[in-house]
Amino acid sequence: GPVAETFRVIQGAVTEEYVRSTQGVFQFELSGDGGGTWYIDLKTEGGSAGFGKPPVTADVVMSMSSADFVKMFTGEGQRPFLYPNPFNFLIVFLCFMPGNSSIKGDEMLTLSVEKMV
């Protein structure tokens, strides 16, 4: 589905540079189709992204619907946020947090990712 495809693209975009400069783990609690627990690990060597709990404790946990998550990446017909930097979603999330979403954890870490973009 769209959520799994989004994480597949993210996994392909993770680089050592992002891991080195971010040093954070992001967990997503998604509701609806394709929902569940997903993660982006930008702390462990090599980095990773996928379904399930992250390999190490998350620094930031974001909760939202899977539909809102996918919208943040696709841009709803606008230029996709996924390019050129797949981590633009953090800025979008902070600026336009959907009504039924929340963020918990180290918000300063989220802002450090914003500076990378």
DSSP file (Angstrom, degrees, kcal/mol; ACC not computed):
  #  RESIDUE AA STRUCTURE BP1 BP2  ACC     N-H-->O    O-->H-N    N-H-->O    O-->H-N    TCO  KAPPA ALPHA  PHI   PSI    X-CA   Y-CA   Z-CA
    1    1 A G     >        0   0    0      0, 0.0     4,-2.3     0, 0.0     5,-0.2   0.000 360.0 360.0 360.0-178.6    0.0    0.0    0.0
    2    2 A P  H  >  +     0   0    0      0, 0.0     4,-2.2     0, 0.0     5,-0.1   0.839 360.0  52.1 -61.4 -36.4    0.9    3.7    0.0
    3    3 A V  H  > S+     0   0    0      2,-0.2     4,-2.3     1,-0.2     5,-0.2   0.956 111.4  45.9 -66.7 -48.4    2.4    3.7    3.5
    4    4 A A  H  > S+     0   0    0      1,-0.2     4,-1.9     2,-0.2    -1,-0.2   0.893 113.0  50.9 -60.5 -40.0    4.7    0.7    2.8
    5    5 A E  H  X S+     0   0    0     -4,-2.3     4,-2.1     2,-0.2    -1,-0.2   0.900 108.2  52.5 -64.4 -40.8    5.7    2.3   -0.6
    6    6 A T  H  X S+     0   0    0     -4,-2.2     4,-2.3     1,-0.2    -2,-0.2   0.931 110.9  46.3 -60.7 -46.2    6.6    5.6    1.2
    7    7 A F  H  X S+     0   0    0     -4,-2.3     4,-2.8     1,-0.2    -1,-0.2   0.831 108.0  57.2 -67.9 -30.2    8.8    3.8    3.7
    8    8 A R  H  X S+     0   0    0     -4,-1.9     4,-1.7    -5,-0.2    -1,-0.2   0.918 109.2  45.7 -63.1 -42.2   10.4    1.8    0.9
    9    9 A V  H  X S+     0   0    0     -4,-2.1     4,-1.0     2,-0.2    -2,-0.2   0.911 112.2  50.9 -66.3 -42.4   11.4    5.1   -0.7
   10   10 A I  H >X S+     0   0    0     -4,-2.3     4,-1.2     1,-0.2     3,-1.1   0.938 107.3  53.6 -60.0 -46.7   12.6    6.5    2.6
   11   11 A Q  H >< S+     0   0    0     -4,-2.8     3,-0.6     1,-0.3    -1,-0.2   0.894 108.5  50.5 -55.0 -40.8   14.8    3.4    3.2
   12   12 A G  H 3< S+     0   0    0     -4,-1.7    -1,-0.3     1,-0.2    -2,-0.2   0.708 110.4  50.2 -70.5 -19.2   16.4    4.0   -0.2
   13   13 A A  H << S+     0   0    0     -3,-1.1    -1,-0.2    -4,-1.0     2,-0.2   0.582  81.0 111.2 -96.1 -11.7   17.1    7.6    0.7
   14   14 A V    <<  +     0   0    0     -4,-1.2     2,-0.3    -3,-0.6    35,-0.1  -0.457  46.1 179.4 -67.5 129.5   18.7    7.1    4.0
   15   15 A T     >  -     0   0    0     -2,-0.2     4,-2.1     1,-0.1     5,-0.1  -0.865  44.1-111.7-126.4 162.6   22.5    7.9    3.9
   16   16 A E  H  > S+     0   0    0     -2,-0.3     4,-3.2     1,-0.2     5,-0.2   0.848 118.1  60.3 -58.9 -33.4   25.3    7.8    6.4
   17   17 A E  H  > S+     0   0    0      2,-0.2     4,-2.4     1,-0.2    -1,-0.2   0.927 105.5  46.0 -62.6 -44.9   25.3   11.6    6.1
   18   18 A Y  H  > S+     0   0    0      2,-0.2     4,-1.7     1,-0.2     5,-0.4   0.911 114.7  48.5 -62.5 -41.8   21.7   11.8    7.4
   19   19 A V  H  X S+     0   0    0     -4,-2.1     4,-1.8     1,-0.2    -2,-0.2   0.945 113.1  47.1 -62.9 -48.1   22.5    9.4   10.1
   20   20 A R  H  < S+     0   0    0     -4,-3.2    -2,-0.2     1,-0.2    -1,-0.2   0.889 118.5  39.9 -61.8 -41.7   25.7   11.3   11.2
   21   21 A S  H  < S+     0   0    0     -4,-2.4    -1,-0.2    -5,-0.2    -2,-0.2   0.678 123.4  37.7 -86.1 -16.2   24.0   14.7   11.2
   22   22 A T  H  <  -     0   0    0     -4,-1.7    -3,-0.2    20,-0.2    -2,-0.2   0.888  66.9-175.0-100.2 -53.0   20.7   13.6   12.7
   23   23 A Q     <  +     0   0    0     -4,-1.8     2,-0.3    19,-1.1    20,-0.3   0.938  46.6 117.1  52.7  52.3   21.4   11.0   15.4
   24   24 A G  E     -A   42   0A   0     18,-1.1    18,-2.6    -5,-0.1     2,-0.5  -0.988  56.7-142.1-147.5 156.4   17.7   10.4   16.0
   25   25 A V  E     -A   41   0A   0     -2,-0.3    34,-2.4    16,-0.2    35,-1.9  -0.984  16.6-161.2-122.5 127.3   15.1    7.7   15.8
   26   26 A F  E     -Ab  40  60A   0     14,-3.0    14,-2.7    -2,-0.5     2,-0.4  -0.923   3.0-165.9-113.1 126.6   11.5    8.6   14.7
   27   27 A Q  E     -Ab  39  61A   0     33,-3.0    35,-3.2    -2,-0.5     2,-0.5  -0.913   4.5-157.0-113.1 139.8    8.6    6.3   15.4
   28   28 A F  E     -Ab  38  62A   0     10,-3.1    10,-2.4    -2,-0.4     2,-0.8  -0.969   7.2-162.1-119.8 124.9    5.2    6.7   13.7
   29   29 A E  E     -Ab  37  63A   0     33,-2.9    35,-1.9    -2,-0.5     2,-0.4  -0.895  23.8-172.4-103.2 102.1    2.0    5.4   15.2
   30   30 A L  E     -Ab  36  64A   0      6,-2.9     6,-3.2    -2,-0.8     2,-0.3  -0.805  10.3-157.8-105.3 135.8   -0.3    5.4   12.1
   31   31 A S  E     + b   0  65A   0     33,-1.6    35,-3.5    -2,-0.4    36,-0.4  -0.747  54.6  24.5-105.1 156.7   -4.1    4.7   12.2
   32   32 A G  S >  S+     0   0    0     -2,-0.3     3,-2.2    33,-0.2    -2,-0.1  -0.464 106.9   6.9  92.4-164.5   -6.2    3.5    9.3
   33   33 A D  T 3  S+     0   0    0      1,-0.3   -30,-0.1    -2,-0.1     3,-0.1  -0.279 137.2   5.4 -58.1 129.1   -5.2    1.5    6.2
   34   34 A G  T 3  S+     0   0    0      1,-0.1    -1,-0.3   -31,-0.1    -4,-0.1   0.626 103.2 142.8  74.2  11.7   -1.6    0.4    6.2
   35   35 A G    <   +     0   0    0     -3,-2.2     2,-0.3    -6,-0.1    -4,-0.2   0.178   7.6  94.9 -74.2-165.2   -1.3    1.7    9.8
   36   36 A G  E    S-A   30   0A   0     -6,-3.2    -6,-2.9    -3,-0.1     2,-0.5  -0.781  83.0 -29.5 115.3-163.0    0.5    0.3   12.7
   37   37 A T  E     +A   29   0A   0     -2,-0.3    15,-3.9    -8,-0.2     2,-0.3  -0.822  62.4 166.7 -97.3 127.2    4.0    1.2   14.1
   38   38 A W  E     -AC  28  51A   0    -10,-2.4   -10,-3.1    -2,-0.5     2,-0.3  -0.858  11.4-164.3-130.4 164.8    6.6    2.3   11.6
   39   39 A Y  E     -AC  27  50A   0     11,-2.3    11,-2.0    -2,-0.3     2,-0.4  -0.987  23.3-151.9-150.9 159.5   10.0    3.9   12.1
   40   40 A I  E     -AC  26  49A   0    -14,-2.7   -14,-3.0    -2,-0.3     2,-0.8  -0.972  20.7-159.0-128.9 118.1   12.9    5.8   10.6
   41   41 A D  E     +AC  25  48A   0      7,-3.5     7,-1.7    -2,-0.4   -16,-0.2  -0.865  24.5 161.3-102.4 107.2   16.2    5.1   12.4
   42   42 A L  E    S+A   24   0A   0    -18,-2.6   -18,-1.1    -2,-0.8   -19,-1.1  -0.198  70.4  60.0-114.2  38.4   18.8    7.9   11.7
   43   43 A K  S    S+     0   0    0    -20,-0.3     2,-0.1   -21,-0.1   -18,-0.1   0.606  82.1  77.9-127.6 -46.7   20.9    6.9   14.7
   44   44 A T  S >  S-     0   0    0      1,-0.1     3,-2.2   -20,-0.1    -1,-0.1  -0.441  99.4 -85.5 -71.5 143.6   22.1    3.3   14.2
   45   45 A E  T 3  S+     0   0    0      1,-0.3    -1,-0.1    -2,-0.1    -2,-0.1  -0.201 116.4  13.5 -51.6 130.8   25.0    2.9   11.7
   46   46 A G  T 3  S-     0   0    0     -3,-0.1    -1,-0.3    -4,-0.1   -27,-0.1   0.008 105.1-128.3  91.4 -28.8   23.7    2.6    8.2
   47   47 A G    <   -     0   0    0     -3,-2.2     2,-0.3   -31,-0.1    -5,-0.2   0.240  27.1-158.2  66.8 161.6   20.2    3.9    9.2
   48   48 A S  E     -C   41   0A   0     -7,-1.7    -7,-3.5     2,-0.0     2,-0.3  -0.979  12.3-160.5-165.0 167.3   17.0    2.1    8.4
   49   49 A A  E     +C   40   0A   0     -2,-0.3     2,-0.3    -9,-0.3    -9,-0.2  -0.980  34.0  98.0-153.3 147.3   13.3    2.5    8.0
   50   50 A G  E     -C   39   0A   0    -11,-2.0   -11,-2.3    -2,-0.3     2,-0.2  -0.997  62.1 -31.6 165.5-165.3   10.3    0.1    8.0
   51   51 A F  E    S+C   38   0A   0     -2,-0.3   -13,-0.3   -13,-0.2     2,-0.2  -0.572  91.6  25.3 -86.6 143.8    7.5   -1.6    9.7
   52   52 A G  S    S-     0   0    0    -15,-3.9    -2,-0.1    -2,-0.2   -16,-0.0  -0.463 102.7 -29.0 104.5-175.2    7.5   -2.3   13.4
   53   53 A K  S    S-     0   0    0     -2,-0.2   -14,-0.1     1,-0.1     4,-0.1  -0.481  73.0-101.9 -74.9 147.6    9.3   -0.9   16.4
   54   54 A P        -     0   0    0      0, 0.0    -1,-0.1     0, 0.0     4,-0.1  -0.283  28.8-112.9 -66.1 157.9   12.7    0.7   15.8
   55   55 A P  S    S+     0   0    0      0, 0.0     2,-0.3     0, 0.0    -2,-0.1   0.758 103.6  30.0 -65.0 -24.0   15.8   -1.3   16.7
   56   56 A V  S    S-     0   0    0      1,-0.0   -12,-0.0   -12,-0.0   -13,-0.0  -0.881 111.0 -70.5-128.7 164.5   16.5    1.2   19.4
   57   57 A T        -     0   0    0     -2,-0.3   -32,-0.1     1,-0.1     2,-0.1  -0.253  55.6-113.4 -58.2 135.0   14.2    3.4   21.5
   58   58 A A        -     0   0    0      1,-0.1   -32,-0.2    -4,-0.1     3,-0.1  -0.423  17.1-159.7 -70.5 141.4   12.6    6.3   19.5
   59   59 A D  S    S+     0   0    0    -34,-2.4    47,-2.2     1,-0.3     2,-0.4   0.762  83.7  28.0 -86.1 -30.8   13.6    9.8   20.3
   60   60 A V  E     -bD  26 105A   0    -35,-1.9   -33,-3.0    45,-0.2     2,-0.5  -0.998  66.8-163.6-134.8 133.3   10.4   11.2   18.7
   61   61 A V  E     -bD  27 104A   0     43,-3.0    43,-2.5    -2,-0.4     2,-0.4  -0.978   8.2-169.3-119.2 122.7    7.0    9.5   18.4
   62   62 A M  E     -bD  28 103A   0    -35,-3.2   -33,-2.9    -2,-0.5     2,-0.4  -0.927   2.6-163.1-112.1 134.0    4.5   11.0   15.9
   63   63 A S  E     +bD  29 102A   0     39,-2.7    39,-2.1    -2,-0.4     2,-0.3  -0.963  29.9 121.9-119.0 132.0    0.9    9.9   15.8
   64   64 A M  E     -b   30   0A   0    -35,-1.9   -33,-1.6    -2,-0.4     2,-0.2  -0.964  61.6 -71.3-168.4 175.0   -1.4   10.5   12.9
   65   65 A S  E  >  -b   31   0A   0     -2,-0.3     4,-2.2   -35,-0.2   -33,-0.2  -0.504  39.8-122.8 -77.2 152.2   -3.6    8.8   10.3
   66   66 A S  H  > S+     0   0    0    -35,-3.5     4,-2.5     1,-0.2     5,-0.2   0.859 113.7  57.7 -62.4 -33.5   -1.9    6.8    7.6
   67   67 A A  H  > S+     0   0    0    -36,-0.4     4,-2.3     2,-0.2    -1,-0.2   0.920 107.5  45.8 -63.0 -43.5   -3.8    9.0    5.1
   68   68 A D  H  > S+     0   0    0      2,-0.2     4,-2.1     1,-0.2    -1,-0.2   0.889 111.0  54.1 -66.0 -38.3   -2.3   12.2    6.6
   69   69 A F  H  X S+     0   0    0     -4,-2.2     4,-1.1     1,-0.2    -2,-0.2   0.945 111.0  44.3 -60.2 -48.5    1.2   10.6    6.6
   70   70 A V  H  X S+     0   0    0     -4,-2.5     4,-2.5     1,-0.2     3,-0.5   0.896 110.1  56.3 -64.5 -39.8    1.0    9.7    2.9
   71   71 A K  H  X S+     0   0    0     -4,-2.3     4,-2.4     1,-0.2     5,-0.3   0.884 101.5  57.5 -59.4 -38.6   -0.4   13.2    2.1
   72   72 A M  H  < S+     0   0    0     -4,-2.1     9,-0.3     1,-0.2    -1,-0.2   0.859 113.6  39.4 -61.5 -33.8    2.7   14.8    3.8
   73   73 A F  H  < S+     0   0    0     -4,-1.1     9,-1.2    -3,-0.5     8,-0.7   0.835 119.0  43.7 -85.4 -33.8    5.0   12.9    1.4
   74   74 A T  H  < S-     0   0    0     -4,-2.5     3,-0.4     6,-0.2    -2,-0.2   0.752  92.1-139.3 -86.1 -23.2    3.0   13.2   -1.8
   75   75 A G    ><  -     0   0    0     -4,-2.4     3,-1.9    -5,-0.3    -3,-0.1   0.589  44.0 -95.1  75.6   8.6    2.0   16.8   -1.4
   76   76 A E  T 3  S-     0   0    0     -5,-0.3    -1,-0.2     1,-0.3     3,-0.1   0.916  94.2 -31.2  49.1  55.4   -1.5   16.1   -2.7
   77   77 A G  T 3  S+     0   0    0     -3,-0.4    -1,-0.3     1,-0.3    -2,-0.1   0.311 121.9 105.0  88.0 -10.5   -0.8   17.0   -6.3
   78   78 A Q  S <  S-     0   0    0     -3,-1.9    -1,-0.3     1,-0.2     3,-0.1  -0.325  94.5 -59.2 -88.0-179.3    1.9   19.6   -5.4
   79   79 A R  S    S-     0   0    0      1,-0.1    -1,-0.2    -3,-0.1     0, 0.0  -0.445  72.2-103.4 -59.1 127.4    5.6   19.0   -5.8
   80   80 A P    >   -     0   0    0      0, 0.0     3,-1.1     0, 0.0    -6,-0.2  -0.261  16.9-142.7 -60.2 137.7    6.3   16.0   -3.6
   81   81 A F  T 3  S+     0   0    0     -8,-0.7     7,-0.5    -9,-0.3     4,-0.3   0.684  93.0  78.9 -69.4 -17.6    7.9   16.7   -0.3
   82   82 A L  T 3  S+     0   0    0     -9,-1.2    -1,-0.2     6,-0.1     5,-0.1   0.736  80.2 101.3 -66.9 -21.7    9.9   13.6   -0.7
   83   83 A Y  S <  S-     0   0    0     -3,-1.1    -1,-0.0     1,-0.2     0, 0.0  -0.945  88.5  -2.2-122.0 141.2   12.3   15.2   -3.1
   84   84 A P  S    S+     0   0    0      0, 0.0    -1,-0.2     0, 0.0    -2,-0.1  -0.993 141.7  24.4 -84.6  -9.9   15.0   16.3   -2.9
   85   85 A N    >   -     0   0    0     -4,-0.3     3,-1.6     1,-0.1     4,-0.2  -0.947  60.8-157.2-119.2 118.7   15.1   15.5    0.8
   86   86 A P  T >  S+     0   0    0      0, 0.0     3,-0.6     0, 0.0    -1,-0.1   0.625  90.5  66.0 -68.4  -9.7   12.9   12.8    2.2
   87   87 A F  T >>  +     0   0    0      1,-0.2     3,-1.5     2,-0.1     4,-0.5   0.321  66.2  99.5 -98.0   9.9   13.0   14.3    5.6
   88   88 A N  H X>  +     0   0    0     -3,-1.6     4,-2.2    -7,-0.5     3,-0.8   0.762  65.8  80.2 -59.0 -24.0   11.1   17.5    4.6
   89   89 A F  H <> S+     0   0    0     -3,-0.6     4,-3.1     1,-0.3    -1,-0.3   0.803  83.1  61.4 -56.3 -28.7    8.1   15.8    6.2
   90   90 A L  H <> S+     0   0    0     -3,-1.5     4,-2.2     2,-0.2    -1,-0.3   0.912 106.5  44.1 -65.9 -40.9    9.3   16.8    9.6
   91   91 A I  H <X S+     0   0    0     -3,-0.8     4,-2.5    -4,-0.5     5,-0.2   0.937 114.9  48.8 -66.3 -45.9    9.1   20.5    8.7
   92   92 A V  H  X S+     0   0    0     -4,-2.2     4,-3.0     1,-0.2    -2,-0.2   0.919 111.1  51.1 -59.6 -43.8    5.7   19.9    7.1
   93   93 A F  H  < S+     0   0    0     -4,-3.1    -1,-0.2     1,-0.2    -2,-0.2   0.925 112.3  45.5 -60.7 -45.0    4.5   18.0   10.1
   94   94 A L  H  < S+     0   0    0     -4,-2.2     3,-0.4     1,-0.2    -1,-0.2   0.868 119.4  41.1 -68.1 -35.6    5.6   20.8   12.5
   95   95 A C  H  < S+     0   0    0     -4,-2.5    -2,-0.2     1,-0.2    -1,-0.2   0.851 130.2  23.8 -80.5 -35.3    4.1   23.5   10.3
   96   96 A F  S  < S-     0   0    0     -4,-3.0    -1,-0.2    -5,-0.2    -2,-0.2  -0.288  75.8-179.6-129.0  47.8    0.8   21.9    9.4
   97   97 A M        -     0   0    0     -3,-0.4    -4,-0.1    -4,-0.2    -3,-0.1  -0.295  33.3-120.0 -55.5 119.2    0.2   19.3   12.1
   98   98 A P    >   -     0   0    0      0, 0.0     3,-1.8     0, 0.0    -1,-0.1  -0.236  26.7-107.1 -57.8 153.0   -3.1   17.5   11.1
   99   99 A G  T 3  S+     0   0    0      1,-0.3    -2,-0.1    -3,-0.1   -35,-0.0   0.804 116.0  44.9 -54.6 -37.9   -5.8   17.9   13.7
  100  100 A N  T 3  S+     0   0    0      2,-0.0    -1,-0.3   -35,-0.0     2,-0.3   0.003  97.7  98.1 -99.0  30.0   -5.7   14.3   14.9
  101  101 A S    <   -     0   0    0     -3,-1.8     2,-0.3   -37,-0.1   -37,-0.2  -0.754  46.4-175.3-115.9 162.3   -1.9   14.1   15.2
  102  102 A S  E     -D   63   0A   0    -39,-2.1   -39,-2.7    -2,-0.3     2,-0.4  -0.982  13.7-148.4-149.8 160.8    0.6   14.5   18.0
  103  103 A I  E     -D   62   0A   0     -2,-0.3     2,-0.4   -41,-0.2   -41,-0.2  -1.000  16.1-179.1-133.1 134.3    4.3   14.6   18.5
  104  104 A K  E     +D   61   0A   0    -43,-2.5   -43,-3.0    -2,-0.4     2,-0.3  -0.973  43.0  29.1-131.2 146.4    6.1   13.4   21.7
  105  105 A G  E    S+D   60   0A   0     -2,-0.4     2,-1.4   -45,-0.2   -45,-0.2  -0.833 103.4   5.3 115.4-148.5    9.7   13.3   22.6
  106  106 A D    >>  +     0   0    0    -47,-2.2     4,-1.3    -2,-0.3     3,-0.5  -0.604  52.4 175.2 -84.9  90.7   12.7   15.4   21.7
  107  107 A E  H 3> S+     0   0    0     -2,-1.4     4,-2.0     1,-0.2    -1,-0.2   0.796  79.3  63.0 -68.3 -25.7   11.3   18.3   19.6
  108  108 A M  H 3> S+     0   0    0      1,-0.2     4,-1.9     2,-0.2    -1,-0.2   0.866  99.8  54.2 -65.1 -33.4   14.7   19.9   19.5
  109  109 A L  H <> S+     0   0    0     -3,-0.5     4,-1.7     2,-0.2    -1,-0.2   0.911 105.7  52.5 -63.7 -41.5   15.9   16.8   17.6
  110  110 A T  H  X S+     0   0    0     -4,-1.3     4,-1.7     1,-0.2    -2,-0.2   0.904 108.6  50.4 -59.8 -40.8   13.1   17.4   15.1
  111  111 A L  H  X S+     0   0    0     -4,-2.0     4,-1.6     1,-0.2    -1,-0.2   0.838 104.2  58.0 -68.3 -31.8   14.4   20.9   14.7
  112  112 A S  H  X S+     0   0    0     -4,-1.9     4,-0.7     1,-0.2    -1,-0.2   0.866 106.0  49.6 -65.5 -33.5   17.9   19.7   14.1
  113  113 A V  H >X S+     0   0    0     -4,-1.7     3,-0.9     1,-0.2     4,-0.8   0.882 104.6  59.3 -69.2 -36.7   16.6   17.6   11.2
  114  114 A E  H >< S+     0   0    0     -4,-1.7     3,-0.9     1,-0.3    -2,-0.2   0.882 100.2  56.0 -57.9 -38.4   14.8   20.8    9.9
  115  115 A K  H 3< S+     0   0    0     -4,-1.6    -1,-0.3     1,-0.2    -2,-0.2   0.772 100.0  60.8 -66.4 -25.2   18.2   22.5    9.7
  116  116 A M  H <<        0   0    0     -3,-0.9    -1,-0.2    -4,-0.7    -2,-0.2   0.780 360.0 360.0 -69.8 -25.8   19.5   19.7    7.4
  117  117 A V    <<        0   0    0     -3,-0.9    -1,-0.2    -4,-0.8    -2,-0.2   0.488 360.0 360.0 -77.0 360.0   16.9   20.4    4.8
